[in-house]
Amino acid sequence: MLLLSGPSRKVRYSLYSGDINTLSIDPYNGIVRLIRPIKREETEVLSAVIAATDQGEPPRTSTAQLTVYISDINDPPVFERRV
């Protein structure tokens, strides 16, 4: 098991690409939020590439694809996990 110490433990998150005018990410905890309300009739899918960068020297970055499928409030929820 690799245990990180010092600046390498501190990770900052950012939206690298995608729906950056609709989504925001907290740089310290990685929580993704909507910037504005959306309507299912207008938007069915939101996507973004999220980057996580440590504060080490040199800094290391990894990315992940986030896809959010929007359903109508009257539709039953469907949860899907892809790895």
Protein Blocks (a to p, Z undefined) as FASTA:
>chain_A
ZZdehjllpccdddfbdjfllbccdfklopacdfbdcdfklombdcdddddddfbdcddd
dddddddddddfkbccdddddZZ
